[in-house]
């Protein structure tokens, strides 16, 4: 073996803990990067593949009733490949045996759900459902009068419903027993843990028996549908809109009511945007981790070189050239990188599989096989073999240029130590205990090294505080959003007089205040830009305005709110972005323009998605079609919303009632409850439901602000968990870097330690000096991380906010996060310094003074 390789091998094996530390720390950054690239590839591929395998509908019409013969007629339309009818109606359900389940205090166990009914589950053609366990729902359980249902897989797991479980379903003013006989996998069902509801599957005849769905007949195959799903021969947004407009016109000429239609892109999963948001943030954190690993490599190479200063002098004394010295240490770092790659690549593949299986399961997408992502492995190989030598090049070149005299006479002190302004300032500190003062002065002996260590720990601390601040920003933003709709809301099947609804609701115990809102669907096909935008020449008046193909229509859910409680604030006139009026439940977060005011006519408050994706601006005029009649509405402002499934716009209730010919009526009851906990809100919901049903007013659904808040926290908690995991990796790398720095300090001051021992310094004193030195580094890094983390937290909040809600999150700096990191960094610093300090204290006076 060549002498160079013998030296490299001896350096690697003579200090196995050091080699392990270098390899592990480098592997952390390589693993993080491989996880991000691998997870991105798996998530995008599986989401897209699962979406396409399910044959999603290109166009879905809501309305009806659509008889079965209408399905065949529409299927013969030019450009239409296949059509499928289904029934979608809300329901309420609960377990039959309440003693077997755990309920929240104050709840009687009733939950909201959705019932989907198809005529033939064995001959599905669109939005394919798959039977995971049990059997498809039939009319009745064999040998019994009990009706049978299927239940989606995510609800089965969330509520722990085994096949054969009997549940109760509300049917009119009574309930019926039904048996869950099948576990169904549906690609587009949202988990109850993410805010979704249980989705049941039944035959059309069962749907009629269980709900108030208006089946004209119970003959098999004759129950009409309220949804039509269709796939086209070929899909583009423009062709889909043209087909949808023609089919809508034909359905209306056939006497059917079309409430709305939705066009879905078959090439993109509905949750792709949320996944992209997670991956963007993970990419940022992965890059940060890799950058920190680069700093760590520099620090560790400095540590190695500091131990071998005299060896370098000897090599140069016997004729080694600068290039040969550089080759020795760069080859060593290349071996470190290779070992780190061998460790990080398999862990990255396993970590990618575990994380992808966890995330995909939440989106109801199966992870088919265990596979390695070539791109992720390639990135790990390139980074693992290129970054260590590149990072080590500067310190290696600096060490290789040292002269023989300098190498032989090096004692670990910087040449200018004690002469700089910082050294003199530290020397003037007189109020500290002797050991602490000595630790403080020793801290700045090697300013370059301590600066590098401080940079690593500062970077780690800032990353941790940024993650905690992002979590606080999410909570703050969501809190504002969920204050928009009061504490409790009930949706009604049909409009009823406002005065009657108010009278009934105000008699319910726990209802502090009551408002009645109204909802109606509308379609927007044309946008006239505001005069200011038109005059500026940025948009063309009358050209369509919406960022859609010609002929496309946008479905909007108009929500009419009462305006007799005052007005909502203007974004330009309020000092606080989160300020709201003192009265009334309608308190949206206004982003631009103003809120609705008493006396407004056809005024429209749009959500932030319409602004970001459709190009709607304040002052624009939207041409809407409401209940078949056209009307123009002026956009007066935009508000913050998390609803990615519907475009909800707010309008004055009286103006909406006039357009729909239901003036003085409402379809939604909003209640501010006296209690501020989930049990109190659920109790109010149950009492309101009973009170309305006692007056023959049917409730179709309910809403609890606290429950929605908890579900949103659960949903976006996944993002926070992933961020915290990356922050822990960053903290781990930072602590390893500090350990390497303290090890170098001990090595360089070995003779100094011998002198201290010779003049009577105890083991505790020596350990205390080095431990305090590490703690001081940690505390100083914490002070530096505070100002750095504030702008970084704002930037990350903007990235996450744009990905989730199309605007930056409310800035919230986590004081708790900063204090937690102070505790963590002090503990890590103490532990990282303790090992080298104990090793130093074990050296005898003779060993210390004889060290070379």
ZAMARGU-4260 file (C-alpha; in steps of 0.2 Angstrom, whole numbers, plus 5000, padded with zeros to 4 digits):
<rodrens>
0) 5000/5000/5000 | 5006/5017/4996 | 5012/5027/5011 | 4999/5041/5007 | 4985/5028/5008
5) 4993/5020/5024 | 4993/5037/5032 | 4974/5040/5027 | 4970/5023/5033 | 4978/5026/5050
10) 4970/5043/5052 | 4953/5035/5049 | 4955/5020/5060 | 4966/5027/5074 | 4951/5038/5080
15) 4935/5029/5076 | 4924/5040/5086 | 4930/5055/5076 | 4927/5046/5060 | 4910/5040/5065
20) 4906/5058/5070 | 4911/5065/5053 | 4902/5052/5043 | 4886/5053/5053 | 4885/5072/5052
25) 4888/5072/5034 | 4876/5058/5031 | 4862/5069/5040 | 4863/5082/5026 | 4864/5070/5012
30) 4849/5060/5020 | 4838/5076/5021 | 4841/5080/5003 | 4838/5063/4997 | 4822/5062/5008
35) 4816/5078/5000 | 4819/5073/4982 | 4813/5055/4984 | 4797/5061/4993 | 4794/5074/4979
40) 4795/5061/4966 | 4785/5047/4974 | 4771/5059/4980 | 4769/5067/4963 | 4770/5051/4953
45) 4758/5041/4965 | 4745/5055/4966 | 4744/5058/4947 | 4744/5039/4944 | 4730/5036/4957
50) 4720/5050/4950 | 4721/5044/4932 | 4718/5026/4937 | 4701/5031/4945 | 4695/5038/4928
55) 4690/5055/4936 | 4675/5064/4928 | 4679/5078/4917 | 4663/5087/4920 | 4651/5085/4934
60) 4633/5092/4934 | 4623/5095/4950 | 4604/5097/4950 | 4591/5086/4943 | 4582/5075/4945
65) 4590/5066/4930 | 4581/5050/4926 | 4591/5035/4920 | 4586/5038/4902 | 4594/5055/4903
70) 4611/5047/4906 | 4609/5037/4889 | 4603/5053/4880 | 4618/5063/4886 | 4630/5049/4882
75) 4625/5050/4864 | 4631/5068/4863 | 4646/5071/4851 | 4663/5071/4860 | 4656/5062/4876
80) 4664/5045/4879 | 4653/5039/4894 | 4641/5046/4907 | 4637/5040/4924 | 4623/5045/4936
85) 4624/5045/4955 | 4615/5052/4970 | 4624/5063/4983 | 4615/5068/4999 | 4620/5073/5017
90) 4615/5062/5032 | 4618/5061/5050 | 4623/5044/5058 | 4629/5037/5075 | 4635/5021/5082
95) 4621/5009/5088 | 4631/5004/5104 | 4637/5020/5111 | 4645/5011/5126 | 4658/5004/5114
100) 4664/5021/5108 | 4672/5036/5116 | 4662/5052/5115 | 4667/5070/5119 | 4658/5077/5134
105) 4641/5084/5129 | 4640/5074/5113 | 4626/5061/5110 | 4636/5053/5096 | 4627/5060/5080
110) 4639/5065/5066 | 4637/5072/5049 | 4641/5061/5034 | 4638/5060/5015 | 4628/5046/5006
115) 4634/5042/4988 | 4622/5030/4978 | 4626/5022/4962 | 4615/5010/4952 | 4628/4996/4949
120) 4644/4995/4958 | 4650/4981/4947 | 4649/4991/4931 | 4657/5007/4936 | 4663/5018/4922
125) 4669/5035/4930 | 4676/5039/4947 | 4680/5021/4950 | 4677/5014/4968 | 4686/4999/4974
130) 4680/4986/4987 | 4694/4984/5000 | 4685/4972/5011 | 4667/4964/5013 | 4655/4967/4999
135) 4646/4980/4989 | 4630/4987/4997 | 4614/4979/4993 | 4596/4983/4997 | 4595/4973/5012
140) 4606/4961/5023 | 4602/4943/5018 | 4589/4935/5029 | 4586/4952/5038 | 4576/4968/5036
145) 4592/4979/5039 | 4598/4989/5025 | 4617/4988/5020 | 4629/5002/5016 | 4648/5003/5012
150) 4659/5015/5021 | 4675/5023/5014 | 4692/5016/5020 | 4698/5032/5029 | 4682/5033/5039
155) 4683/5015/5044 | 4700/5018/5051 | 4696/5034/5059 | 4680/5029/5068 | 4686/5010/5070
160) 4671/5003/5061 | 4673/4985/5057 | 4663/4976/5043 | 4646/4970/5050 | 4645/4985/5062
165) 4627/4992/5064 | 4625/5010/5064 | 4610/5022/5065 | 4605/5034/5052 | 4593/5048/5054
170) 4578/5046/5042 | 4566/5060/5043 | 4560/5062/5061 | 4566/5045/5066 | 4581/5033/5063
175) 4585/5017/5055 | 4597/5003/5058 | 4609/5000/5044 | 4624/4988/5043 | 4641/4993/5036
180) 4645/4978/5025 | 4659/4984/5014 | 4675/4995/5015 | 4677/5006/5000 | 4692/5015/4993
185) 4689/5031/4984 | 4703/5042/4978 | 4694/5059/4981 | 4688/5056/4999 | 4695/5068/5012
190) 4700/5059/5029 | 4689/5064/5044 | 4706/5068/5052 | 4708/5082/5039 | 4691/5089/5041
195) 4681/5077/5030 | 4665/5068/5034 | 4661/5049/5034 | 4656/5044/5016 | 4644/5030/5015
200) 4639/5021/4999 | 4622/5013/4995 | 4610/5008/4981 | 4598/5022/4975 | 4583/5013/4983
205) 4592/5013/5000 | 4596/5031/4998 | 4577/5035/4995 | 4573/5025/5011 | 4586/5032/5022
210) 4584/5051/5017 | 4572/5063/5010 | 4579/5061/4993 | 4564/5063/4981 | 4564/5046/4972
215) 4549/5046/4960 | 4548/5027/4961 | 4556/5013/4971 | 4557/5002/4956 | 4575/4996/4953
220) 4583/5006/4940 | 4570/5020/4940 | 4577/5031/4954 | 4583/5048/4947 | 4600/5055/4950
225) 4605/5072/4956 | 4623/5072/4949 | 4629/5067/4931 | 4647/5063/4929 | 4655/5062/4911
230) 4671/5059/4903 | 4675/5066/4886 | 4684/5059/4871 | 4698/5071/4874 | 4701/5084/4887
235) 4706/5102/4886 | 4699/5116/4897 | 4692/5125/4882 | 4683/5110/4874 | 4677/5104/4891
240) 4668/5121/4894 | 4661/5121/4876 | 4654/5103/4879 | 4647/5108/4896 | 4638/5124/4890
245) 4630/5113/4876 | 4625/5099/4888 | 4618/5111/4900 | 4608/5119/4887 | 4601/5102/4882
250) 4597/5097/4900 | 4587/5113/4903 | 4578/5110/4886 | 4574/5093/4893 | 4566/5101/4908
255) 4580/5097/4920 | 4587/5109/4933 | 4606/5112/4932 | 4612/5120/4948 | 4630/5121/4944
260) 4644/5111/4935 | 4662/5108/4939 | 4676/5104/4927 | 4691/5094/4934 | 4708/5092/4926
265) 4711/5073/4925 | 4730/5076/4925 | 4731/5083/4942 | 4725/5076/4959 | 4713/5088/4968
270) 4726/5089/4983 | 4741/5092/4972 | 4742/5110/4978 | 4743/5105/4996 | 4756/5092/4993
275) 4766/5105/4983 | 4766/5117/4998 | 4773/5103/5009 | 4786/5099/4997 | 4792/5117/4994
280) 4794/5119/5013 | 4803/5103/5015 | 4815/5108/5000 | 4819/5124/5009 | 4823/5114/5025
285) 4833/5101/5016 | 4844/5114/5007 | 4847/5122/5024 | 4852/5106/5032 | 4864/5103/5017
290) 4872/5120/5019 | 4874/5117/5038 | 4882/5100/5034 | 4895/5110/5023 | 4899/5121/5038
295) 4901/5106/5049 | 4913/5098/5036 | 4924/5113/5037 | 4923/5113/5056 | 4928/5095/5057
300) 4942/5096/5044 | 4949/5111/5054 | 4948/5100/5070 | 4958/5086/5061 | 4971/5098/5054
305) 4973/5106/5071 | 4977/5089/5078 | 4990/5086/5064 | 4999/5103/5063 | 5015/5095/5068
310) 5012/5080/5056 | 5011/5093/5042 | 5027/5101/5047 | 5036/5084/5047 | 5029/5079/5030
315) 5035/5096/5023 | 5052/5094/5032 | 5055/5077/5023 | 5050/5084/5006 | 5031/5083/5004
320) 5025/5097/4992 | 5009/5108/4995 | 5000/5097/4982 | 5004/5081/4990 | 4998/5087/5007
325) 4982/5094/4999 | 4979/5077/4991 | 4981/5068/5008 | 4967/5077/5016 | 4955/5079/5002
330) 4956/5061/4998 | 4952/5058/5017 | 4937/5069/5015 | 4932/5060/4999 | 4932/5044/5009
335) 4921/5052/5023 | 4909/5057/5009 | 4909/5040/5002 | 4905/5032/5019 | 4892/5045/5022
340) 4883/5041/5005 | 4884/5022/5010 | 4875/5026/5026 | 4863/5040/5019 | 4857/5032/5003
345) 4848/5017/5011 | 4841/5027/5025 | 4835/5040/5013 | 4826/5026/5003 | 4818/5019/5018
350) 4814/5036/5025 | 4806/5041/5008 | 4795/5025/5008 | 4789/5028/5026 | 4786/5046/5024
355) 4777/5044/5007 | 4766/5029/5014 | 4761/5040/5029 | 4757/5056/5018 | 4749/5046/5004
360) 4738/5036/5016 | 4731/5053/5022 | 4726/5057/5004 | 4718/5039/5002 | 4732/5034/4989
365) 4740/5018/4991 | 4759/5016/4989 | 4761/5001/4978 | 4779/4995/4979 | 4795/4999/4988
370) 4806/5007/4976 | 4821/5018/4975 | 4820/5035/4966 | 4835/5036/4954 | 4835/5055/4954
375) 4836/5056/4973 | 4850/5043/4974 | 4859/5053/4960 | 4858/5069/4970 | 4864/5060/4985
380) 4879/5053/4976 | 4884/5069/4968 | 4882/5079/4984 | 4890/5066/4995 | 4906/5065/4985
385) 4907/5083/4979 | 4902/5093/4995 | 4915/5086/5007 | 4931/5090/4997 | 4924/5106/4991
390) 4920/5112/5009 | 4937/5106/5015 | 4947/5114/5001 | 4950/5131/5009 | 4955/5125/5027
395) 4966/5111/5019 | 4975/5124/5007 | 4977/5136/5022 | 4985/5122/5033 | 4996/5115/5018
400) 5004/5132/5016 | 5010/5132/5034 | 5029/5133/5036 | 5039/5119/5045 | 5044/5132/5058
405) 5026/5137/5061 | 5020/5120/5062 | 5033/5114/5075 | 5031/5129/5086 | 5012/5129/5086
410) 5004/5129/5103 | 4986/5132/5098 | 4986/5151/5101 | 4982/5163/5087 | 4997/5174/5083
415) 4987/5190/5087 | 4978/5183/5102 | 4977/5197/5116 | 4980/5211/5104 | 4963/5214/5095
420) 4949/5225/5101 | 4938/5210/5106 | 4952/5202/5116 | 4955/5218/5125 | 4936/5221/5128
425) 4934/5203/5135 | 4950/5206/5146 | 4941/5221/5154 | 4927/5211/5161 | 4930/5209/5180
430) 4914/5205/5188 | 4913/5186/5183 | 4920/5172/5193 | 4938/5167/5189 | 4933/5151/5180
435) 4919/5159/5170 | 4931/5173/5165 | 4944/5161/5159 | 4931/5152/5149 | 4925/5168/5141
440) 4943/5173/5136 | 4947/5156/5130 | 4931/5157/5119 | 4939/5170/5107 | 4957/5162/5105
445) 4952/5155/5088 | 4940/5168/5081 | 4938/5160/5065 | 4934/5143/5072 | 4922/5150/5085
450) 4914/5161/5071 | 4911/5145/5061 | 4904/5136/5076 | 4893/5151/5080 | 4887/5151/5062
455) 4882/5133/5063 | 4872/5134/5080 | 4865/5151/5075 | 4858/5143/5059 | 4851/5128/5069
460) 4843/5140/5081 | 4835/5151/5068 | 4828/5136/5059 | 4820/5129/5075 | 4813/5146/5079
465) 4807/5149/5061 | 4797/5132/5062 | 4789/5136/5078 | 4785/5154/5072 | 4777/5146/5056
470) 4766/5135/5067 | 4761/5151/5077 | 4757/5160/5061 | 4746/5146/5054 | 4737/5146/5071
475) 4735/5165/5070 | 4729/5165/5052 | 4717/5150/5055 | 4710/5158/5070 | 4705/5174/5060
480) 4697/5163/5047 | 4687/5153/5058 | 4680/5168/5067 | 4671/5172/5050 | 4656/5161/5053
485) 4652/5162/5071 | 4652/5147/5083 | 4638/5136/5077 | 4629/5135/5060 | 4615/5125/5053
490) 4610/5123/5035 | 4592/5120/5030 | 4585/5110/5016 | 4573/5124/5010 | 4572/5143/5013
495) 4561/5149/5027 | 4556/5165/5034 | 4570/5174/5044 | 4558/5180/5057 | 4552/5162/5061
500) 4570/5155/5061 | 4575/5169/5073 | 4561/5166/5084 | 4564/5147/5086 | 4583/5149/5088
505) 4582/5162/5101 | 4572/5151/5112 | 4586/5138/5113 | 4597/5137/5128 | 4615/5142/5125
510) 4611/5153/5110 | 4618/5170/5114 | 4614/5178/5098 | 4607/5173/5081 | 4608/5178/5063
515) 4600/5170/5048 | 4610/5170/5031 | 4605/5164/5014 | 4614/5154/5001 | 4612/5152/4982
520) 4623/5146/4968 | 4628/5157/4954 | 4639/5156/4938 | 4651/5170/4932 | 4655/5170/4914
525) 4661/5188/4911 | 4671/5201/4920 | 4672/5219/4916 | 4688/5227/4923 | 4687/5242/4935
530) 4688/5259/4927 | 4705/5262/4935 | 4713/5245/4928 | 4705/5249/4911 | 4712/5267/4911
535) 4729/5260/4916 | 4729/5249/4901 | 4733/5233/4912 | 4717/5224/4907 | 4705/5225/4893
540) 4687/5230/4897 | 4674/5218/4890 | 4687/5205/4885 | 4682/5192/4898 | 4694/5197/4912
545) 4693/5180/4920 | 4709/5169/4918 | 4699/5156/4909 | 4696/5150/4891 | 4683/5159/4881
550) 4666/5152/4886 | 4671/5145/4903 | 4660/5148/4917 | 4664/5150/4936 | 4653/5142/4949
555) 4651/5153/4964 | 4642/5150/4981 | 4634/5167/4985 | 4631/5169/5004 | 4620/5183/5009
560) 4623/5190/5026 | 4613/5202/5036 | 4620/5220/5037 | 4611/5228/5051 | 4625/5225/5063
565) 4637/5238/5056 | 4650/5236/5042 | 4665/5226/5041 | 4682/5236/5041 | 4692/5242/5026
570) 4709/5235/5023 | 4716/5252/5020 | 4708/5261/5035 | 4711/5249/5049 | 4727/5250/5059
575) 4726/5231/5062 | 4724/5218/5049 | 4715/5207/5060 | 4703/5220/5067 | 4684/5216/5066
580) 4668/5226/5070 | 4661/5225/5087 | 4644/5218/5082 | 4638/5205/5071 | 4645/5188/5066
585) 4651/5192/5049 | 4669/5197/5053 | 4680/5192/5038 | 4698/5196/5036 | 4698/5210/5023
590) 4713/5208/5011 | 4709/5222/4999 | 4695/5235/4997 | 4682/5235/5010 | 4668/5224/5017
595) 4650/5224/5014 | 4640/5239/5021 | 4622/5242/5026 | 4613/5249/5010 | 4624/5240/4998
600) 4615/5233/4983 | 4623/5221/4971 | 4640/5221/4981 | 4652/5206/4980 | 4665/5201/4993
605) 4676/5188/4984 | 4689/5176/4992 | 4708/5177/4990 | 4708/5162/4977 | 4698/5172/4965
610) 4710/5186/4966 | 4725/5175/4964 | 4719/5162/4951 | 4705/5171/4942 | 4712/5189/4941
615) 4697/5197/4950 | 4701/5214/4957 | 4692/5227/4968 | 4680/5238/4957 | 4678/5224/4944
620) 4660/5220/4938 | 4655/5201/4937 | 4641/5196/4926 | 4632/5182/4936 | 4618/5171/4932
625) 4607/5167/4948 | 4592/5156/4947 | 4593/5157/4928 | 4592/5176/4928 | 4608/5187/4923
630) 4613/5202/4934 | 4629/5212/4936 | 4638/5213/4953 | 4652/5225/4958 | 4667/5218/4968
635) 4670/5229/4983 | 4683/5219/4992 | 4692/5202/4995 | 4693/5192/5011 | 4704/5178/5017
640) 4697/5160/5015 | 4704/5142/5017 | 4690/5134/5007 | 4698/5126/4992 | 4683/5116/4987
645) 4671/5130/4984 | 4672/5148/4979 | 4662/5157/4992 | 4657/5175/4990 | 4648/5186/5002
650) 4634/5198/4997 | 4620/5207/5006 | 4606/5195/5010 | 4592/5207/5005 | 4600/5209/4987
655) 4602/5190/4985 | 4584/5187/4991 | 4578/5199/4978 | 4588/5190/4964 | 4582/5173/4970
660) 4564/5179/4974 | 4566/5173/4992 | 4567/5190/5000 | 4565/5189/5019 | 4570/5170/5018
665) 4586/5161/5024 | 4594/5144/5022 | 4607/5145/5036 | 4606/5149/5055 | 4621/5156/5063
670) 4623/5156/5082 | 4635/5163/5094 | 4635/5151/5109 | 4638/5155/5127 | 4650/5141/5130
675) 4667/5142/5122 | 4671/5123/5121 | 4667/5109/5109 | 4654/5101/5121 | 4644/5117/5123
680) 4644/5120/5104 | 4638/5102/5100 | 4624/5103/5113 | 4618/5119/5105 | 4618/5111/5088
685) 4608/5096/5095 | 4595/5108/5103 | 4594/5119/5088 | 4591/5103/5077 | 4577/5097/5088
690) 4569/5114/5089 | 4569/5116/5070 | 4563/5098/5067 | 4549/5100/5079 | 4543/5114/5068
695) 4545/5104/5052 | 4560/5113/5047 | 4573/5100/5040 | 4591/5103/5044 | 4603/5096/5031
700) 4620/5100/5040 | 4629/5108/5054 | 4645/5117/5058 | 4655/5119/5074 | 4669/5132/5074
705) 4679/5123/5087 | 4678/5106/5078 | 4683/5114/5062 | 4698/5122/5070 | 4704/5106/5078
710) 4702/5097/5061 | 4712/5111/5052 | 4726/5109/5066 | 4726/5091/5063 | 4728/5093/5044
715) 4741/5106/5044 | 4750/5098/5059 | 4758/5086/5046 | 4767/5100/5039 | 4773/5106/5056
720) 4779/5089/5061 | 4789/5087/5045 | 4797/5104/5048 | 4801/5100/5066 | 4809/5084/5060
725) 4820/5093/5049 | 4824/5106/5062 | 4829/5092/5074 | 4841/5086/5061 | 4848/5103/5059
730) 4850/5104/5078 | 4859/5087/5078 | 4871/5093/5065 | 4874/5109/5075 | 4878/5100/5091
735) 4890/5088/5082 | 4899/5103/5076 | 4900/5111/5093 | 4907/5094/5100 | 4921/5094/5086
740) 4925/5112/5091 | 4927/5108/5109 | 4937/5092/5105 | 4949/5103/5095 | 4950/5116/5109
745) 4955/5102/5121 | 4968/5095/5109 | 4976/5112/5107 | 4977/5116/5125 | 4983/5099/5131
750) 4999/5106/5138 | 4990/5121/5145 | 4979/5108/5155 | 4995/5100/5161 | 5001/5117/5168
755) 4984/5120/5176 | 4984/5103/5184 | 5002/5106/5190 | 4998/5122/5199 | 4983/5113/5208
760) 4968/5114/5197 | 4955/5100/5201 | 4946/5089/5189 | 4930/5099/5192 | 4938/5115/5188
765) 4944/5109/5172 | 4928/5101/5167 | 4919/5117/5172 | 4930/5128/5162 | 4927/5118/5146
770) 4909/5115/5149 | 4906/5134/5152 | 4915/5138/5136 | 4903/5127/5126 | 4888/5134/5135
775) 4894/5152/5132 | 4895/5147/5113 | 4877/5141/5114 | 4870/5156/5123 | 4879/5168/5111
780) 4872/5158/5096 | 4855/5160/5103 | 4857/5179/5104 | 4862/5179/5086 | 4848/5168/5081
785) 4835/5179/5087 | 4836/5194/5075 | 4840/5182/5061 | 4825/5171/5064 | 4812/5185/5063
790) 4814/5189/5044 | 4817/5171/5040 | 4800/5167/5049 | 4791/5180/5039 | 4799/5174/5023
795) 4794/5156/5026 | 4776/5161/5032 | 4775/5170/5015 | 4780/5154/5006 | 4768/5143/5016
800) 4754/5156/5015 | 4755/5158/4996 | 4755/5139/4994 | 4740/5136/5005 | 4729/5152/5005
805) 4737/5163/4991 | 4743/5176/5003 | 4756/5177/5017 | 4752/5171/5034 | 4750/5183/5048
810) 4767/5186/5055 | 4768/5178/5072 | 4785/5177/5081 | 4786/5162/5093 | 4792/5168/5110
815) 4790/5150/5116 | 4800/5143/5102 | 4814/5155/5106 | 4814/5150/5125 | 4813/5132/5120
820) 4828/5133/5109 | 4838/5142/5123 | 4835/5127/5134 | 4839/5115/5120 | 4855/5124/5115
825) 4861/5126/5133 | 4858/5107/5136 | 4866/5102/5119 | 4881/5114/5122 | 4884/5107/5139
830) 4883/5089/5133 | 4894/5092/5118 | 4907/5100/5129 | 4906/5087/5143 | 4914/5073/5134
835) 4930/5082/5128 | 4931/5091/5145 | 4931/5074/5154 | 4944/5067/5143 | 4955/5082/5146
840) 4953/5080/5165 | 4959/5062/5164 | 4976/5067/5157 | 4990/5067/5170 | 5002/5081/5172
845) 5016/5071/5164 | 5005/5066/5149 | 4999/5084/5146 | 5016/5092/5146 | 5024/5078/5136
850) 5010/5079/5122 | 5016/5083/5105
</rodrens>
